Amino acid sequence: MAPSNVSATRLSALLRPAAGGSPAYLHIADALRLLIVDGRIPVGSRIPSERDLTLALGLSRTTITRSYAKLRDRGYITSRRGSGSLAALPGEASHRLAGPLTPGDSEEGKLDLTVAALPAPPGTAAAFASAIDHLPGYLTGSGYHPLGLEVLRTAIALRFNERGVPTEPNQIIVTSGALSSMALVAATYLRPGDRVVMDSPTYPNTMATLRRAGARIIGVGVEPAGWDIDALESTIRRAKPAMSVLIPDFHNPVGCLMPDDERAQVSRSWSRSGTIGVVDETLIDFPADRDAAAPLPMAAHGTRTVTVGSASKSFWGGLRIGWIRATTDQVAQLSESRLALDLAAPVLEQLVLLQLMADRERIVKYQQERVRQSRSALCDAIQTALPHWLLHQPAGGLSIWCELPDALSTAVVAAAEKQDLLLGAGPRFAVDGGLERFLRLTCTQHSDTMLDAVARMAHAWEDAQVNRNARPHPGHLVA
Ligand SMILES: Cc1ncc(COP(=O)(O)O)c(C=O)c1O
């Protein structure tokens, strides 16, 4: 895709001139760096040529050349012959501030609130041991089960039946996790250039998966209060997308839950426009309120809705097991394209999940309690230390969507990194950028860790504000 351009006129308006003190080239380099870090100049966009900015600012060419050289050295712009200079973020920062989230365990001393995953629940090692006892029954075969083990498909189908959607085992494919399911669905149903309508913000890794399959994503806003269903409907009507992907159950990152009537409305809209509706139920087991009634699954409203689910949050991400529920003809299409992807999921982990599902109620309750404690520690600490931050209480999920009093989320994330705290900036979750007022904070870690994280957050917030206020004022560019 061609990079967007930031004109010299716009950039000179954004660059507040120096109050004096530091040389002009340093001032311009620093001001440009902050604009990039704050997301006001999007990463990847083309900044003006040295010549154009020299003319727009009325400074010497040497000043601008030195500013750009400084930014290039520090990794904030990349320059290529023929394509000009593009805004960038240096190594670690770009990795942390943009693109798909990188799950994993944090290094000693670092706190990572970007990972929405829990440790394995008690009983997981015993489930592995018991799965090994059942393994010999499978060792005489090839080990390839492209649709998944029949026993596990039956257990997954049973769970859909319990939730109110009649489902046969032959409507289930076992995969290596929800993201892998999404990649399989994209490989089966998307061609390069196809439009996909999804809620925005959303889970960045799904965006990356769809884009890799060539999708042109159209985002429709979702907020803590819910979806703009009319906008969703009219966008689907106008764009006639090949696919529409939603997270109606405890949306990541926003945390809302789509009510039954809206589920029916969206499903009708999908079927009218011939759009394949794909629903990600990865967070289904994490309502914030223990007693809240669950709406019917989206699949109950549309027979051709494809549902993606996972064991990663309810049980453990290390299993790398997920599934797809679809019609039997869709299952046939999906299993054919799987032959060009990963062939099948591992046998032992499927057996482990079967063991864990037999104890599902206890395990899920345990995992839910962990999240409730973590969330309540996080919210209490933020309300005390950062009372101006607005916490949107979610219907569920594994994170809090937090609204800052100023559009400083990228700057806060960059400042938090200096405190060894990793946070998710709003723009990372947005289909088209923006959302600089928001932060996603995951609540999957122990309460004590959350208290430590909030103390670091408060420092980061102070740091980001000081930096912003330190930005010099108009009218004093020093040549
Ligand atoms: C909405 C959503 N979908 C998919 C995933 C990835 O799940 P899995 O580990 O099953 O691939 C996540 C992980 O955070 C998620 O939040």
The ligand as an SDF file (V2000), in Angstrom:
LIG
                    3D

 16 16  0  0  0  0  0  0  0  0999 V2000
  -10.1120  -12.0390   20.5920 C   0  0  0  0  0  0  0  0  0  0  0  0
   -8.9530  -12.9770   20.5130 C   0  0  0  0  0  0  0  0  0  0  0  0
   -8.8660  -13.8520   19.5160 N   0  0  0  0  0  0  0  0  0  0  0  0
   -7.8370  -14.7190   19.4080 C   0  0  0  0  0  0  0  0  0  0  0  0
   -6.8240  -14.7200   20.3410 C   0  0  0  0  0  0  0  0  0  0  0  0
   -5.7050  -15.7020   20.1740 C   0  0  0  0  0  0  0  0  0  0  0  0
   -6.1160  -16.9420   20.6860 O   0  0  0  0  0  0  0  0  0  0  0  0
   -5.2970  -18.2730   20.5180 P   0  0  0  0  0  0  0  0  0  0  0  0
   -4.2580  -18.3090   21.5790 O   0  0  0  0  0  0  0  0  0  0  0  0
   -6.3290  -19.3470   20.7070 O   0  0  0  0  0  0  0  0  0  0  0  0
   -4.7240  -18.2990   19.1420 O   0  0  0  0  0  0  0  0  0  0  0  0
   -6.8510  -13.8260   21.3950 C   0  0  0  0  0  0  0  0  0  0  0  0
   -5.7670  -13.7640   22.3820 C   0  0  0  0  0  0  0  0  0  0  0  0
   -5.6560  -12.8400   23.1640 O   0  0  0  0  0  0  0  0  0  0  0  0
   -7.9510  -12.9360   21.4920 C   0  0  0  0  0  0  0  0  0  0  0  0
   -8.0500  -12.0530   22.4900 O   0  0  0  0  0  0  0  0  0  0  0  0
  1  2  1  0
  2  3  1  0
  2 15  2  0
  3  4  2  0
  4  5  1  0
  5  6  1  0
  5 12  2  0
  6  7  1  0
  7  8  1  0
  8  9  2  0
  8 10  1  0
  8 11  1  0
 12 13  1  0
 12 15  1  0
 13 14  2  0
 15 16  1  0
M  END
$$$$
